[in-house]
């Protein structure tokens, strides 16, 4: 399966639900809490998020080549099933 990347804020309830969903389904993912970053590292991550999601809202989830903005369970499940088939 492709790597799954979650860009989140530590205080965001939707981010929390997205991470809980992935953990409950034992799906490995890499999470970056943008609000914990500072300086150039934060600028670089924000540039990445801006390219993926021009609205710069959270969570921004990348599954394979699919970008999902917000905790959208059905979209996450669909993207995961497509990755599993590859």
Backbone bond lengths (Angstrom), bond angles and torsions (degrees), N, CA, C in turn:
res aa  C-N    CA-C-N  psi(-1)  N-CA   C-N-CA  omega(-1)  CA-C   N-CA-C  phi
1 X - - - 1.451 - - 1.529 108.76 -
2 X 1.309 116.38 146.67 1.459 121.06 177.74 1.515 110.47 -66.02
3 X 1.310 114.78 157.03 1.453 118.93 175.70 1.520 109.69 -65.08
4 X 1.309 115.69 145.87 1.460 121.85 177.82 1.517 107.13 -113.60
5 X 1.314 115.46 129.17 1.459 121.54 -177.93 1.523 108.58 -120.55
6 X 1.329 115.98 130.78 1.455 121.93 177.50 1.521 107.82 -119.23
7 X 1.329 115.92 123.47 1.460 121.89 172.30 1.518 105.31 -101.98
8 X 1.337 116.50 121.59 1.454 120.63 -170.44 1.526 111.52 -139.87
9 X 1.324 113.26 168.12 1.459 121.83 169.80 1.523 106.99 -113.14
10 X 1.308 117.24 140.04 1.464 120.82 -176.01 1.527 112.20 -65.24
11 X 1.319 117.86 -23.27 1.465 121.87 -176.85 1.531 113.39 -98.44
12 X 1.318 117.62 1.82 1.469 122.69 -173.62 1.533 111.02 -88.03
13 X 1.333 116.43 121.02 1.464 120.46 -179.03 1.529 111.41 -67.16
14 X 1.321 117.87 -34.91 1.469 120.58 179.04 1.526 110.64 -68.20
15 X 1.320 116.13 -36.19 1.468 120.79 175.29 1.525 109.71 -63.17
16 X 1.318 115.54 -44.16 1.465 120.68 179.77 1.524 110.38 -59.44
17 X 1.334 117.42 -45.25 1.462 120.77 -179.87 1.531 111.64 -64.42
18 X 1.316 116.87 -40.01 1.470 120.21 178.65 1.523 110.75 -62.31
19 X 1.317 117.13 -45.26 1.465 121.13 179.99 1.526 110.72 -66.15
20 X 1.323 116.85 -41.24 1.470 119.98 177.83 1.523 110.95 -61.83
21 X 1.330 116.79 -40.73 1.462 120.31 179.05 1.528 110.07 -59.92
22 X 1.323 116.99 -48.62 1.466 120.84 -179.35 1.526 110.54 -62.87
23 X 1.320 117.02 -42.69 1.473 120.41 179.99 1.524 111.26 -66.76
24 X 1.336 117.15 -42.33 1.472 120.84 179.49 1.524 111.94 -60.62
25 X 1.338 115.93 -30.30 1.467 121.12 -179.75 1.530 112.10 -98.12
26 X 1.328 115.66 11.72 1.470 123.24 177.26 1.530 111.51 52.25
27 X 1.318 114.93 44.99 1.457 121.58 178.57 1.524 107.44 -103.09
28 X 1.326 117.12 116.46 1.470 119.36 -179.43 1.526 111.29 -68.90
29 X 1.317 115.64 140.97 1.458 120.34 178.88 1.521 108.77 -152.22
30 X 1.308 114.68 161.75 1.453 121.71 176.78 1.524 107.03 -111.10
31 X 1.321 117.16 127.42 1.464 121.19 -177.71 1.517 110.44 -116.37
32 X 1.326 115.45 133.84 1.455 121.93 172.22 1.518 107.64 -116.12
33 X 1.329 115.65 117.00 1.467 120.24 174.88 1.530 106.92 -86.88
34 X 1.307 115.12 103.69 1.460 121.44 -173.56 1.529 111.45 -61.10
35 X 1.326 117.33 -34.60 1.461 119.86 -178.14 1.530 113.07 -71.99
36 X 1.323 118.27 -9.20 1.461 121.33 175.86 1.536 111.92 -90.67
37 X 1.321 116.76 -8.75 1.465 121.51 -177.43 1.522 109.90 -91.16
38 X 1.331 114.87 160.35 1.461 119.12 175.74 1.517 109.25 -148.30
39 X 1.302 115.05 167.10 1.453 121.78 174.75 1.513 113.62 60.81
40 X 1.326 114.58 -141.90 1.462 121.13 -175.76 1.524 112.25 -64.35
41 X 1.332 117.06 -35.63 1.466 120.37 178.95 1.536 110.04 -60.36
42 X 1.324 115.84 -44.90 1.470 119.70 178.43 1.527 110.67 -63.36
43 X 1.322 117.41 -43.30 1.467 121.04 179.33 1.523 111.23 -59.45
44 X 1.334 116.26 -42.71 1.469 120.37 -179.43 1.529 110.94 -64.63
45 X 1.327 117.30 -44.11 1.466 120.54 -179.89 1.523 110.18 -67.33
46 X 1.326 117.38 -39.94 1.467 119.78 178.46 1.527 111.02 -63.17
47 X 1.320 117.66 -35.95 1.468 120.58 175.80 1.525 110.63 -62.26
48 X 1.326 116.63 -41.16 1.469 121.17 177.83 1.521 110.17 -62.97
49 X 1.329 116.39 -48.88 1.465 121.02 -179.24 1.527 109.82 -61.09
50 X 1.322 117.84 -42.67 1.471 122.38 -179.14 1.525 110.85 -60.83
51 X 1.338 117.23 -37.78 1.467 120.63 178.74 1.531 110.78 -69.75
52 X 1.320 116.58 -37.88 1.467 121.15 179.96 1.520 111.63 -75.68
53 X 1.330 116.12 -36.25 1.452 122.78 -170.38 1.530 107.83 -146.26
54 X 1.342 117.26 89.97 1.469 120.55 -176.29 1.530 114.49 -56.48
55 X 1.324 118.22 -22.81 1.465 121.11 177.65 1.527 111.35 -75.58
56 X 1.326 117.07 -14.25 1.462 124.30 -179.39 1.530 110.26 49.91
57 X 1.332 114.94 55.90 1.460 120.52 175.67 1.522 108.93 -112.65
58 X 1.315 114.97 164.64 1.459 119.65 -172.07 1.518 111.14 -129.19
59 X 1.340 117.00 150.84 1.456 125.96 -3.04 1.524 111.64 -75.25
60 X 1.309 115.42 152.92 1.453 122.84 168.24 1.524 104.78 -111.14
61 X 1.329 115.27 117.24 1.464 121.51 -173.46 1.522 108.84 -115.40
62 X 1.321 116.38 131.25 1.459 121.49 178.04 1.521 108.22 -115.31
63 X 1.336 115.28 118.74 1.465 122.13 177.86 1.514 106.55 -124.85
64 X 1.323 115.95 108.55 1.460 118.94 -174.29 1.517 109.05 63.09
65 X 1.336 116.87 -124.12 1.465 120.30 178.13 1.526 112.11 -101.95
66 X 1.324 116.78 11.13 1.465 122.65 -178.46 1.536 110.06 -99.86
67 X 1.328 115.51 131.74 1.461 121.61 175.53 1.524 107.84 -108.58
68 X 1.318 115.92 126.10 1.461 122.26 179.86 1.522 107.45 -118.52
69 X 1.324 115.42 125.89 1.457 120.76 179.91 1.523 108.18 -104.81
70 X 1.322 116.29 121.42 1.452 121.32 -177.62 1.524 110.17 91.91
71 X 1.316 115.08 173.13 1.460 119.59 177.54 1.517 107.90 -90.61
72 X 1.329 115.30 95.93 1.462 122.78 -179.39 1.525 107.03 -117.78
73 X 1.327 114.43 92.08 1.462 121.47 -172.79 1.525 112.52 -52.24
74 X 1.323 117.10 -46.65 1.470 119.98 -176.45 1.526 111.55 -63.76
75 X 1.339 116.47 -41.04 1.464 119.85 178.86 1.521 110.99 -66.95
76 X 1.320 116.57 -38.13 1.466 120.74 177.94 1.531 109.65 -63.33
77 X 1.324 116.85 -46.93 1.465 120.67 179.71 1.519 111.57 -61.41
78 X 1.333 116.75 -41.41 1.468 120.42 179.46 1.525 110.87 -64.59
79 X 1.325 116.78 -44.43 1.462 120.61 179.62 1.524 111.02 -64.85
80 X 1.324 117.05 -39.87 1.467 120.39 178.35 1.521 110.82 -63.95
81 X 1.324 117.64 -41.59 1.463 120.01 -178.83 1.525 110.48 -66.43
82 X 1.320 118.49 -34.89 1.470 121.12 177.99 1.520 110.70 -68.27
83 X 1.341 116.55 -37.82 1.464 120.12 178.69 1.508 111.67 -67.12
84 X 1.334 116.65 -36.87 1.464 120.96 -179.10 1.518 111.43 -66.58
85 X 1.335 116.51 -30.51 1.467 121.19 -177.69 1.513 112.20 -76.63
86 X 1.351 117.06 -18.52 1.471 120.06 -178.11 1.508 111.37 -76.22
